[in-house]
Structure formats: C-alpha cells, structure tokens
C-alpha cells in the first residue's frame, strides 16, 4: 500500500496522497524553453493565473536559468528579479503556494521572510552554498532537495556513474540525514533529471525511480520538455509536449508525488487518469 505524505506549508498540511502539479514561472531571459520566460508584469500575472486556473497546486518561481551552460548572474540580480515577481504574485494571489527556485541561502531567506515565498527549491542539494541547510532549518519551511553534480555551467561535461540509481539514492540519503539532524522535517526529493546525467542515465534512473521511495520521503519529478525527450525523439523543447506527458505518466506510475511542469493542464489530466486507474 502506498504511503501517504503531507508537508507543512503556511501552517497547513498539504496532502500528497493525490499527486500535485507545480507550474513553472521563469523570470529569466534565457531559460531553455522560450515560452516559459515571463519578464513583464502582465506576463507574470498571466502565467500565475494560468497555472492556478488550469489546476496547478503551486507555482515554482525561478530567476536563474539552470540549463547546461547557462549564464551566471549575481545574487543581487537574481534577488531583484525574484522580489519583483513575488510582489506581483502575492498581490494577485496572496494564498497561492509559491516555491522559489534558488541555490543561494541569502536569496532564499529574503524570499521567504520579506516576500512571502513558502518553499525552497534548491537544485544543488546545498552543495553550492554551505549556508543553505542551516538557513532551511532556521526558517522551518519545506525544502526540495535535488541531486546534481558540479554546477549548471559544467554539469554535463562528463557525468559518470557506476550505478546511477544507487548513487543518487546514497547522495540524497546522506543529505536527508544531515537535514534531519538539523531538525528539518519537510523534505521533498528530486532525482534531478537532466542535471549531470546523460540521456541514457536519465532513462535508467527513471526506470528505477520507485527505488527512491525507500528513503521514505515524497518525490518531485521535473522532466518537462527537457532534452532527454527531444534529443531522443528529435525536434526542440517546443515540440516535446507529447513526450513530456508520456514521461509524466511513467513518473506517476513510479511513485512521483509532485510534477514540476510547463504545461499544467496536460499534467493535471495525467494525474486524474492515473488516479482513476489506481483506485
């Protein structure tokens, strides 16, 4: 029988017995999927509305592109982008659950304390900022812990694994132990598809994703329109929606609790169909 998880968000328990959909809102000029880039106030409002109206449960706000070879920006520029977007989102949707996608502890702290973000989504698992874990513990907010090697600038140079599933599991397990020792309880695990992994490694990990459930924590999957789809099938991120929906369905079959997506409506439909099949 499947384990039912909850995470404490805004003082309320969010039940993950039914998988949740997290809509991506990027306030970057260079995210890999051009349609996800929202920089004007009108575009930010429109995207936030779209995520929630299409059935998204939370908004994941990013201001630093983590695509391979992405341009590095300063903490000040990242914070400026996030602060502006958070002000807009909180004005329009004061009770929406907002996750902030950053690996910088100071940026995360300001987003939570000053601008009302709810969840920290860290692609680096605390590796790129040693203050991240203590900051998460102090803020007492849910933390998305992702597996990655290196940095967004060099992570795809030569990723090697003897057994990718067991190595990702060991990495996440060790990090979870550190966080638990600091008193962090609301942890969500992200296998890190597309981060320091070849196409074949991504699919091997997806094939064995259910093994990560042994860590006893909810899983977030982010495969939306990634190169593991269009490099296999041909085309571009713009043509990868069908492949994305296939991988979302497989991820749900493999125990995913949260889907981080560009296309909310299609992901919500995949969740509804899988829920009916599992009844």
Backbone as a ProteinNet text record, in pm:
[ID]
protein_1_A
[PRIMARY]
XXXXXXXXXXXXXXXXXXXXXXXXXXXXXXXXXXXXXXXXXXXXXXXXXXXXXXXXXXXXXXXXXXXXXXXXXXXXXXXXXXXXXXXXXXXXXXXXXXXXXXXXXXXXXXXXXXXXXXXXXXXXXXXXXXXXXXXXXXXXXXXXXXXXXXXXXXXXXXXXXXXXXXXXXXXXXXXXXXXXXXXXXXXXXXXXXXXXXXXXXXXXXXXXXXXXXXXXXXXXXXXXXXXXXXXXXXXXXXXXXXXXXXXXXXXXXXXXXXXXXXXXXXXXXXXXXXXXXXX
[TERTIARY]
84.1	0	87.5	48.7	127.6	123.8	237.9	247.1	189.3	111.8	54.8	142.1	188.7	274.8	200.5	241.9	196	317.8	308.4	410.1	340.2	408.8	352.4	386.8	283.7	301.3	208.8	265.6	188.1	106.9	161	91	-20.9	-40.1	-142.7	-75.4	-136.7	-81.8	-131.2	-37.6	-69.6	-54.5	-165.9	-167.7	-120.2	-22.9	32.3	-15.5	-124.2	-181.5	-223.7	-279.8	-304.7	-187.1	-121	-6.9	-44.3	49.5	28.4	105.5	58.3	122.3	177.5	305.4	376.2	403.4	347.6	367.1	489.6	566.8	691.7	664.3	721.3	716.4	859.1	919.8	1058.5	1062.7	1132.4	1151.6	1295.9	1333.1	1468.2	1458.7	1564	1563.7	1618.8	1667.6	1742	1707.5	1590.5	1551.5	1540.4	1565	1577.3	1449.2	1333.8	1205.3	1153.6	1159.2	1133.6	996.6	895.3	759.9	745.6	843.5	834.7	891.4	953.4	1018.1	914.5	895.7	797.6	867	876.8	953.6	872	764.5	683.3	581.4	530.9	429.4	307.2	265.6	148.6	171.2	291	321.3	327.9	382.3	390.1	250.3	165.1	26.1	-45.2	-29.9	-97.2	-53.6	77	126.6	80.4	85.1	38.1	-109.8	-188.6	-331.2	-350.4	-273.8	-285.2	-255	-146.2	-108.1	-222.1	-279.1	-380.9	-514.4	-552.8	-680.4	-679.9	-563.3	-554.5	-539.3	-542.5	-541	-409	-311.4	-183.8	-199.8	-124.3	-132.7	-32.1	71.2	175.6	250.2	315.9	393.5	540.7	624.7	768.8	832.4	886.5	938.1	1089.9	1142.1	1286.3	1338	1455.8	1516.1	1659.5	1705.5	1841.7	1830.3	1860.6	1849.3	1953.5	1907.7	1998.8	2020.1	1984.5	2012.3	2163.9	2209.1	2353.6	2415.4	2524.9	2594.2	2526.9	2432.7	2358.8	2451.7	2409.8	2485.1	2472.5	2584.9	2586	2545.1	2453.1	2415.6	2442.8	2455.4	2489.2	2370.4	2395.8	2285.8	2194.6	2253.7	2173.9	2074	2120.6	2029.3	1921.6	1960.2	1862.2	1756.4	1801.2	1708.3	1614.8	1668.2	1586.7	1474.2	1508	1406.6	1300.1	1346	1252.9	1162.6	1220.9	1143.3	1031	1063	961.4	847.8	884.4	781.7	699.7	764.9	692.3	593.6	631.9	539.4	414	434.4	322.2	234.1	296.4	219.5	142.9	207	140.6	26.5	39.6	-69	-189.5	-163.9	-272.3	-325.9	-237.3	-274.9	-209.9	-263.3	-198.1	-186.7	-271.2	-269.7	-212.3	-165.8	-106.4	22	48	172.8	281.7	387.1	494.7	626.8	689.3	823.3	922.8	1036.5	1138.4	1258.5	1294.3	1398.4	1532.1	1608.7	1738.6	1831.4	1961	2059.6	2133.9	2092.6	2161	2080.7	2146.3	2077.4	2020.4	2097.2	2050.9	1931.3	1937.5	1825.7	1701.5	1718.6	1606.3	1546.6	1633.1	1586.2	1504.9	1553.6	1480.6	1347	1346.9	1221.4	1116.3	1159.7	1066.3	1021.2	1116.1	1084.3	1026.7	1075.1	1034.7	926.6	920	829.9	729	723.4	614.9	622.5	742.5	755.2	738.8	705.5	669.5	766	828	909.6	1041.6	1150.7	1280.2	1309.8	1337.9	1369.4	1515	1603.6	1748.8	1804.9	1845.7	1898.5	2030.2	2096.5	2232.9	2240.4	2126.2	2130.6	2219.8	2229.5	2313.5	2460.4	2499.4	2640.8	2698.8	2616.6	2669	2666.3	2605.1	2604.4	2598.9	2709.1	2712.6	2614.2	2561.4	2464.1	2321.7	2300.2	2162.3	2094.5	2158.8	2094.1	2063.1	2158.1	2124.4	2011.7	2007.8	1902.2	1765.9	1758.9	1633.1	1586.5	1681	1645.7	1592.7	1654.1	1611.3	1474.6	1451.7	1324.9	1210.1	1243.9	1142.9	1037.9	1087.2	998.7	1031.9	937.5	967.4	1085.8	1163.2	1286.2	1288	1306	1319.4	1468.4	1508.8	1648.7	1673.6	1754.5	1777.4	1918.7	1932.6	2063.4	2123.7	2247.4	2323.7	2471.5	2553.1	2698.8	2749.1	2843.7	2902.1	2809.1	2816.6	2735.6	2657.7	2556.9	2487.3	2580.2	2693.1	2785	2867.7	2893.2	2981.5	2922.2	2797.1	2741	2732.6	2726.1	2712.7	2846.4	2956.8	3086.3	3121.7	3106.6	3140.6	3078.8	2945.4	2883	2903.3	2959.8	2987.2	2928.6	2874	2818.8	2847.5	2871.2	2880.5	2740.6	2656.2	2515.5	2437.1	2377.6	2320.8	2211.2	2125.9	2015.4	2067.2	2160	2212.1	2294.3	2365.8	2446.3	2359.5	2253.2	2159.1	2091.2	2054.9	1991.1	2083.2	2209.2	2305.1	2326	2341	2359.5	2241.8	2120.8	2002.3	1987.3	2015.6	2003.3	2096.7	2220.7	2317.8	2274.6	2222.6	2174.8	2053.9	1965	1847	1889	1987.3	2037.3	2089.4	2163.9	2215.1	2100.2	2000.8	1887.2	1807.3	1785.9	1713.5	1787.3	1919	1998.1	1982.6	1955.5	1934.5	1789.7	1704	1564.1	1471.4	1519.6	1434.3	1351.4	1220.1	1131.4	1061.8	1028.3	952.9	1049.6	1088.5	1185.9	1119	1141	1091.9	1214.3	1218.8	1335.1	1312.3	1416.6	1412.1	1531.5	1509.3	1620.9	1711.9	1664.6	1748.8	1765.8	1656.4	1663.9	1719.2	1816.8	1877.2	1994.1	2021.9	2131.1	2245.5	2356.6	2474.3	2438.4	2360.5	2319.2	2308.4	2359.9	2344.4	2200.9	2166.1	2032	2004.2	2099.5	2080.3	2070.6	2150.2	2145.9	2012.3	1956.2	1824.6	1719.1	1720.5	1618.3	1641.8	1767.3	1795.1	1742	1764	1715.5	1562.9	1500	1353	1297.3	1363.6	1319.1	1318.8	1411	1425.1	1381.7	1307.9	1272.2	1202	1122.2	1047.7	1140.8	1267.9	1362.4	1385.7	1372.8	1395.7	1289.5	1177	1072.2	1119.1	1224.8	1279.3	1332.1	1359.8	1408.8	1296.2	1173	1060.8	1017.6	1040.7	1003	935.2	853.5	786.3	884.3	846.7	931.7	872.4	957.3	921.9	997.5	927.5	989	979.2	1094	1099.5	1159.4	1073.4	1121	1063.1	983.9	904.7	988.3	962.1	1021.7	1174.8	1235.6	1381.8	1445.6	1576.7	1649.3	1645.6	1619.8	1607.3	1490.4	1398.8	1285.9	1320.1	1355.6	1371.2	1502	1603	1724.4	1701.2	1609.2	1574.3	1481.8	1380.4	1276.1	1301	1392.7	1414.1	1330.4	1366.7	1288.8	1349.9	1263.1	1302.6	1217.1	1248.4	1160.8	1016	997.5	862.4	781.5	850.6	783	780.8	812.1	831.6	715.4	598	485.9	437.5	423.9	375.2	469.7	599.5	697.1	695.4	673.3	663.6	548.7	433	316.9	339.9	408.3	443.4	531.6	634.4	724.8	654.9	562.7	485.8	404.4	345.4	265.5	352.9	469.6	562.9	609.1	638.8	683.1	576.4	451	342.2	331.5	348.6	347.2	463	573.5	692.3	691.4	575.7	561.2	579.4	583.1	600.5	483.2	514.1	412.4	387.5	487.6	475.9	538.3	466.9	521.1	549.4	673.1	711.1	705.6	614.6	578.1	566.2	579.1	546.3	398.5	345.8	210.4	118.1	54	-21	-143.9	-220.7	-345.6	-320.3	-219.5	-190.4	-141.2	-62.5	-13.8	-128.2	-218.1	-334.3	-420.5	-434.4	-511.5	-444	-311.4	-238	-258.1	-255.3	-278.3	-418.7	-519.2	-658.5	-675.9	-617.5	-629.7	-559.8	-438.1	-365.5	-435.9	-498.7	-572.9	-688.1	-757.2	-870.3	-821.5	-711	-656.4	-614.8	-560.5	-509.7	-618.9	-739.5	-848.2	-881.4
-119.8	0	124.7	225.1	347.3	426.8	487.2	571.8	708.4	764.7	897.9	1001.1	1100.1	1203.3	1335.9	1416.3	1554.5	1643	1767.9	1867.8	1989.4	2053.4	2169.8	2295.8	2355.3	2476.9	2584.5	2697.3	2809	2768.4	2671.6	2625.6	2528.2	2490.4	2393.6	2269	2153.4	2029.3	2008.5	1998.2	1969.6	1819.6	1754.8	1609.8	1572.4	1481.9	1438.8	1299.3	1252.8	1123.8	1127.5	1240.9	1266.5	1349.3	1304.9	1380.9	1525.1	1615.1	1758.8	1806.8	1916.4	1974	2111.9	2130.3	2256.4	2322.2	2441.5	2511.8	2599.5	2598.6	2673.9	2816	2912.6	3052.6	3106.1	3124.8	3172	3320.3	3397.7	3539.8	3560.3	3477.7	3479.2	3508.8	3565.7	3587.5	3469.5	3363.6	3258.7	3116.5	3093.1	2955.3	2874.5	2742.9	2662.7	2658.6	2672.6	2670.1	2812.9	2869.3	3012.8	3055.3	2968.9	3007	3021.3	2971.1	2980.2	3110.8	3191.8	3315.9	3427.4	3476.8	3582.2	3697.9	3812	3921.7	4048	4070.2	4188.2	4157.7	4261.5	4241.9	4171.1	4211.9	4149.1	4000.3	3963.7	3823.3	3740.6	3798.3	3727.8	3702.4	3803.5	3788	3682.1	3690.5	3596.6	3452.9	3431.5	3296.2	3244.2	3327.1	3283.4	3245.9	3328.2	3297.8	3165.5	3146.8	3025.4	2900.4	2904.5	2788.8	2749.7	2847.7	2819	2782.3	2850.5	2820.8	2682.9	2637.9	2506.7	2392.9	2425.4	2321.7	2299.9	2388.4	2376.4	2399.5	2326.2	2336.3	2434.7	2466.6	2557	2616.5	2728.1	2798.3	2788.8	2747.5	2743	2858.7	2953.1	3077.8	3071.6	3089.9	3085.1	3209.6	3255.2	3374.7	3350.5	3225.1	3188.8	3066.3	3080.4	2967.1	2861.2	2737.1	2627.9	2532.3	2576.1	2491.5	2476.1	2365.7	2346.7	2465.7	2517.3	2629.6	2763.8	2771.7	2895.8	3007.6	3130.8	3247.5	3262.5	3283.7	3304.5	3448.9	3467.1	3602.8	3621.6	3746.6	3778.1	3752.9	3732.8	3719.8	3842.9	3960	4083	4084.9	4043.2	4041	3934.8	3818.3	3712.2	3760.3	3823.7	3871.1	3977.9	4066.5	4173.5	4115.9	4017.3	3952.1	3881.9	3806.7	3731.2	3823.7	3928.3	4020.3	4084.2	4127.9	4191	4093	3971.3	3872.4	3831.9	3814.5	3774.9	3882.7	4008.3	4116.8	4109	4081.8	4072.2	3951.6	3836.1	3714.1	3727.2	3782	3795	3897.1	3996.4	4093.9	4026.5	3944.8	3882.2	3756.2	3681.5	3551.4	3537.3	3606.7	3609.6	3473.6	3378.1	3248.3	3135.6	3166.5	3062.4	3009	2880.2	2820.7	2850.5	2918	2959.3	2898.6	2828.6	2774.2	2864.4	2890.8	2974.4	2887.3	2890.9	2804.8	2878.8	2852.3	2917.4	2826.3	2837.5	2761.4	2852.3	2979	3076.3	3098.4	3075.9	3081.6	3219.9	3324.1	3460.6	3498.2	3458.5	3484.7	3410.2	3283.2	3204	3266.6	3308.3	3365.9	3492.4	3580.3	3704.3	3676	3579	3545	3494	3415.8	3362.3	3472.1	3544	3637.1	3769.8	3819.3	3952.4	3951.3	3841.7	3843.4	3729.2	3650.7	3555.4	3426.8	3386.8	3254.5	3146.9	3025.5	2919.6	2801.8	2772.3	2651.8	2690.6	2625.2	2645.8	2526.1	2555.1	2452	2472.1	2384.6	2401.8	2294.8	2334.1	2237.3	2175.4	2236.4	2193	2105.5	2078.1	1997.4	2055.9	2188.6	2254	2259.9	2206.7	2199.3	2335	2422.3	2548.8	2661.8	2637.9	2738.1	2665.6	2665.1	2591.7	2644.8	2764.1	2819.4	2774.2	2699.8	2665.9	2576.8	2469.4	2378.7	2448.3	2520.2	2593.1	2694.8	2756.1	2853.8	2786.1	2672.7	2597	2556	2510.4	2467.5	2584.9	2700.4	2818.7	2869.2	2864.9	2914.4	2816.9	2687.6	2583.7	2581.1	2575.3	2566.8	2440.2	2392.1	2275.2	2301.9	2196.6	2207.6	2097.6	2138.1	2042	2017.5	1893.8	1851.4	1776.9	1835.8	1776	1722.4	1618	1561.9	1631.2	1676.5	1732	1716.2	1703.7	1709.7	1836.8	1905.5	2024.4	2143.8	2227	2348.4	2344.8	2432.8	2436.2	2462.4	2529.6	2561.2	2440.8	2343.8	2232.4	2093.9	2087	1959	1853	1895.1	1797.3	1765.5	1813.5	1793	1644.5	1569	1426	1352.4	1343.7	1277.4	1125.6	1070.4	926.4	865.5	745	671.4	522.7	453.4	307.5	248.6	299	258.4	383.9	448.8	581	580.5	479.6	478.7	470.2	377.6	362.6	483.9	546.2	663.5	785.3	804.1	913.3	889.3	763.9	729.4	756.1	716.6	738.6	888	963.5	1108.9	1171.7	1141.2	1200.5	1154.1	1026.2	973.5	1041.7	1065.6	1133.9	1276.8	1344.7	1481.9	1485.8	1389.7	1382	1363.8	1279.1	1258.9	1390.9	1466.7	1596.6	1690.5	1695.4	1784.5	1742.4	1611.8	1563.3	1598	1587.4	1622.7	1769.8	1853	1996.4	2029.8	1926.8	1949.3	1978.3	1957.6	1980.3	1854.8	1870.1	1755.2	1751.3	1868	1872.5	1875.6	1755.9	1740.6	1668.6	1721.8	1660.4	1626.4	1506.1	1461	1477.2	1524.7	1542.2	1468.4	1365.3	1289.5	1372.7	1487.9	1575.9	1532.3	1495.5	1458.5	1574.9	1543.1	1644.1	1717.8	1690.4	1758.3	1659.6	1680.6	1593.4	1448.4	1430.8	1296.9	1293.3	1186.3	1166.6	1123.7	1121.8	1077.1	937	846.7	708.2	699.9	778.3	778.2	828.4	929.8	978.9	868.9	792.7	689.3	570.1	540.3	433.4	472.8	599	647.4	647.2	690.2	691.9	550.4	456.9	317	262.9	311.7	262.4	364.5	466.1	575.8	528.7	422.4	371.8	334.8	301.2	264.1	379.5	503.6	619.2	631.6	564.5	568	502.2	421.6	357.6	459.8	581.1	686.8	744	707.2	743.9	888.3	951.4	1091.1	1109.3	1213.5	1235.8	1273.5	1239.1	1262.6	1370.1	1462.5	1559.3	1522	1526.7	1494	1614.2	1653.2	1761.9	1713.9	1672	1625.6	1710.4	1808.7	1881.6	1941.1	1894.3	1945.9	1942.8	1857	1853.1	1779.8	1795.9	1739.5	1587.3	1522.4	1377.3	1333.1	1423.1	1393.3	1427.7	1554.1	1594.3	1548.3	1517	1457.9	1313.3	1247.2	1109.7	1106.5	1193.2	1187.9	1281.4	1377	1479.3	1602.1	1713.4	1834.7	1927	2003.1	2109.8	2101	2182	2185.1	2218.5	2301.8	2340.7	2222.7	2118.4	2001.8	1882.1	1905	1793.4	1772.5	1826.9	1811.9	1667.6	1600.8	1463.2	1372.8	1386.2	1307	1340.3	1467.2	1509	1438.2	1433.5	1370	1220.4	1157	1015.2	997.3	1082.1	1068.8	1104.2	1200	1229.4	1107.6	1039.9	920.8	811.5	789.4	689.2	729.5	857.2	906	880.4	903.6	878.1	729.2	646.2	501.3	459.4	536.7	507.9	581.4	636.1	688.3	836.9	918	1063.1	1124.7	1218.9	1289.7	1431.6	1490.6	1625.6	1624.7	1682	1702.1	1850.8	1884.2	2023.8	2043.3	2130.3	2127.2	2266.6	2268.6	2388.1	2387	2268.9	2254.7	2195.8	2283.8	2243.2	2160.3	2205.9	2137.2	1990.3	1966	1828.9	1743.2	1802	1726.8	1693.5	1789.2	1766.2	1652.4	1650	1543	1407.2	1404.1	1278.7	1228.9	1320.9	1284.1	1227.7	1292.9	1246.1	1105.8	1078.9	946.8	842	874.3	777.9	751.5	854.6	835.8	738.4	749.7	660	516.4	500.6	366.3	300.8	380.4	324.9	294	342.3	320.6	172.4
0	0	0	-80.2	-92	37.6	70.8	188.9	155	248.1	226.9	298	223.8	279.5	290.6	387.2	396.7	418.2	369.6	401.4	460.3	554.2	623	544.1	484.2	404.6	460	498.4	551.6	675.2	751.7	871	844	717.5	678.6	621.7	644.3	590.7	448	354.9	215.6	194.8	163.9	148.5	8.9	3.1	-124.3	-163.3	-98.5	-136.3	-282.5	-324.3	-465.7	-517.1	-624.9	-676.2	-709.1	-685.8	-706.3	-829	-884.9	-1003	-967.7	-996.4	-971.5	-1106.5	-1127.6	-1252.9	-1250.2	-1358.2	-1367.7	-1415.1	-1343.7	-1385	-1378.8	-1494.4	-1501	-1535.4	-1454.5	-1484.2	-1530.8	-1627.7	-1684.4	-1833.3	-1891.9	-2035.7	-2114.3	-2043.5	-2114.1	-2071	-2010.7	-1979.1	-2108.8	-2099.8	-2221.5	-2303.5	-2238.5	-2309.1	-2317.5	-2436.7	-2455.2	-2402.9	-2417.9	-2377.3	-2226.5	-2151.1	-2004.6	-1950.9	-2037.6	-1992.6	-1979.7	-1857.8	-1831.9	-1761.1	-1827.1	-1769.1	-1741.9	-1815.3	-1788.7	-1679.4	-1615.6	-1512	-1569	-1686.1	-1749	-1772.8	-1819.5	-1847.9	-1719.9	-1613.1	-1484.1	-1429.6	-1433.9	-1386.8	-1470.1	-1601	-1690.6	-1662.6	-1643.3	-1618.2	-1481.7	-1379.7	-1247.6	-1253.9	-1320.7	-1337	-1409.8	-1516.1	-1596.8	-1514.8	-1438.2	-1355.7	-1262.5	-1194.2	-1093.3	-1156.7	-1265.3	-1330.7	-1396.7	-1440.4	-1504.4	-1403.7	-1274.9	-1172.3	-1104.2	-1127.1	-1057.7	-908.8	-829.4	-683.7	-626.8	-703.9	-655.3	-773.6	-748.8	-850.2	-812.7	-908	-884.3	-958.8	-884.3	-940	-950.6	-1071	-1091.6	-1160.1	-1118.7	-1178.1	-1222.9	-1213.1	-1252.8	-1341.3	-1468.3	-1559.2	-1524.6	-1506.7	-1471.7	-1588.9	-1709.8	-1826.4	-1842.1	-1903.7	-1922.9	-1994.7	-1938.5	-1998.4	-1979	-1885.9	-1864.4	-1816.6	-1844.4	-1799.4	-1648.1	-1583.5	-1438.7	-1408.4	-1314.2	-1274	-1125.4	-1083.7	-945	-852.8	-723.3	-627.1	-628.3	-649.2	-648.9	-764.7	-881.4	-997	-980.1	-929.4	-904.2	-804.7	-697.4	-594.2	-648.6	-729.1	-786.4	-872.8	-953.3	-1038.2	-954.1	-853.1	-768.5	-687.2	-630.3	-546.6	-627.1	-747.4	-832.4	-862.9	-901	-934.6	-813.2	-699.2	-577.9	-534.2	-547.4	-514.5	-602.4	-729	-822.2	-789.2	-767.8	-739.4	-609	-506.4	-376.4	-381.6	-465	-482.7	-548.4	-649.3	-725.2	-657.2	-591.6	-532.9	-395.2	-295.9	-163.7	-95.4	-133.1	-63.8	-149.1	-268.6	-353	-289.2	-307.5	-259.6	-362.2	-316.7	-407.2	-361.3	-452.6	-430.7	-501.7	-438	-501.6	-536.5	-665.3	-720.4	-712.6	-606.5	-587.4	-508.2	-535.6	-456.4	-359.7	-349.9	-264.3	-136.4	-21.9	107	136.9	112.3	142	55.2	-70.3	-160.7	-112.6	-78.4	-28.2	97.6	190.2	316.5	293.2	207.1	179.3	111	20.2	-48.2	50.1	148.6	247.9	344.1	403.6	512	463.1	350.2	304.2	197.6	121	5.3	4.2	110.2	127.2	49.8	2.9	-58.3	49.5	7.2	102.5	105.8	-7.1	-22.6	-88.7	-49	-113.7	-203.5	-329.6	-428.5	-471.1	-422.9	-439.2	-531.8	-652.4	-748.3	-703.1	-606.7	-571.7	-446.9	-383.4	-260.9	-153.7	-149.7	-50.3	-84.8	-202	-238.8	-278.7	-336.2	-388.3	-286.6	-172	-64.6	69.1	145	271.7	375	353.2	448.5	421.1	311.8	274.9	378.9	421.1	516.2	649.6	709.4	832.4	812	694.7	665.9	658.9	590.4	582.3	722.1	803.8	940.1	1021.5	1005.9	1080.8	1034.7	905.8	851.6	872.2	886.9	911	799.4	674.4	558.5	479.5	397.4	314.5	221.2	197	118	12.7	-112.3	-221.1	-243.1	-219.5	-223.1	-354.1	-440.7	-572.5	-586.8	-667.7	-698.3	-820.4	-805.5	-917.1	-884.8	-986.9	-971	-1038.1	-975.6	-1035.4	-1029.5	-1133.1	-1141.8	-1273.2	-1289.1	-1417.8	-1535.9	-1510	-1618.5	-1664.6	-1572.6	-1611.9	-1588.5	-1545.5	-1500.6	-1610.9	-1737.4	-1845.6	-1913.1	-1856.6	-1921.4	-1933.9	-1827.2	-1833.2	-1713.7	-1709	-1593.4	-1597.3	-1490.8	-1485.2	-1358.3	-1372.7	-1259	-1279.2	-1170.8	-1175.6	-1173.4	-1084.3	-1073.9	-1036.7	-1135.2	-1112.5	-1006.9	-1005.4	-909.5	-766.3	-741.8	-605.5	-564	-659.4	-626	-596.2	-673.1	-643.8	-509.7	-485.6	-358.2	-240.1	-253.2	-145.6	-121.2	-228	-217.8	-143.6	-188.8	-125.8	19	43.4	179.4	277.5	235.1	321.1	349.5	247.7	266.5	359.5	345.1	432	576.9	599.1	735.5	794.4	714.9	761.6	797.8	710.9	733.8	856.9	873.7	990.7	1120.1	1116.4	1234.9	1270.8	1172.6	1195	1229.6	1228.2	1264.6	1148.6	1024.9	907.5	881.9	876.5	858.7	723.5	669.1	543.3	425.1	381.2	273	156.9	37.3	-86.4	-170	-224.9	-301.1	-450.4	-520.2	-665.3	-724.2	-807.7	-864.8	-954.9	-1002.2	-1081.8	-1226.5	-1290	-1431.7	-1514.4	-1599.1	-1684.1	-1621.5	-1496.2	-1426.3	-1403.3	-1473.7	-1463.3	-1494.1	-1603.2	-1645	-1796.9	-1856.1	-1999.9	-2029.2	-2157	-2195.5	-2141.6	-2161.9	-2116.6	-1964.7	-1893.8	-1747.3	-1695.3	-1761.4	-1721.8	-1729.4	-1838	-1855.4	-1763.4	-1736.3	-1638.6	-1501	-1463.3	-1334	-1329.9	-1438.2	-1443.1	-1433.9	-1499.6	-1496.2	-1353.4	-1271.7	-1134.1	-1029.2	-1070.6	-980	-852.9	-865.1	-748.5	-633.1	-664.1	-558.3	-461.4	-509.5	-423.6	-314.5	-333.2	-230.3	-100.9	-109.7	10.2	110.2	63.8	152.9	239	210.4	296.6	287.4	171.5	153.5	18.1	3	-124.9	-235.3	-358.6	-474.7	-565.7	-607.6	-710	-837.1	-949.3	-1078.1	-1170.4	-1227.9	-1324.4	-1455.1	-1547.7	-1678.8	-1791.7	-1758.9	-1857.4	-1970.3	-2092.5	-2217	-2216.9	-2134.5	-2125	-2241.9	-2253.3	-2367.8	-2369.9	-2257	-2257.2	-2344.8	-2373.6	-2461.8	-2605.8	-2632.3	-2772.1	-2834	-2752.9	-2810	-2851.8	-2784.2	-2821.3	-2942.4	-2942.7	-3044.5	-3162	-3144.9	-3245.8	-3213.8	-3275.5	-3254.3	-3151.1	-3085.8	-2993.4	-2867.5	-2764	-2645.8	-2682.2	-2782.8	-2823.2	-2876.3	-2922	-2980.3	-2885.1	-2758.3	-2664.2	-2567.7	-2596.8	-2504	-2496.4	-2610.4	-2607.6	-2528.2	-2555.7	-2480.1	-2332.3	-2301.3	-2161.3	-2091.7	-2155.5	-2094.2	-2073.4	-2168.7	-2152	-2028.3	-2014.9	-1900.1	-1768.6	-1772.2	-1650.6	-1607.6	-1703.4	-1672	-1612.4	-1673.8	-1620.8	-1480.9	-1461.3	-1329.7	-1223.3	-1259.2	-1164	-1133.7	-1233.5	-1211.4	-1121.8	-1126.9	-1047.4	-913.2	-874.8	-739.6	-719.7	-828.1	-812.2	-736.2	-648	-569.8	-621.2	-685.8	-741.7	-880.9	-977.4	-1111.3	-1128.9	-1163.8	-1191.3	-1341.9	-1389.3	-1530.6	-1592.6	-1725.4	-1802.6	-1842.4	-1868.9	-1923.9	-1817	-1742.8	-1624.5	-1660.6	-1755.8	-1791.3	-1826.8	-1909.2	-1952.2	-1836.4	-1746.8	-1630.1	-1534.7	-1513.4	-1427.4	-1484.8	-1616.4	-1679.2	-1659.6	-1671.2	-1648.8	-1506.2	-1409.7	-1269.9	-1251.9	-1311.2	-1296.9	-1352.2	-1468.6	-1529.8	-1443.1	-1395.8	-1313.9	-1182.5	-1125.1	-1000.1	-1019.8	-1131.2	-1157.2	-1178.6	-1250.4	-1274.4	-1143	-1051.6	-925.3	-823.9	-846.6	-747.9	-735.7
[MASK]
+++++++++++++++++++++++++++++++++++++++++++++++++++++++++++++++++++++++++++++++++++++++++++++++++++++++++++++++++++++++++++++++++++++++++++++++++++++++++++++++++++++++++++++++++++++++++++++++++++++++++++++++++++++++++++++++++++++++++++++++++++++++++++++++++++++++++++++++++++++++

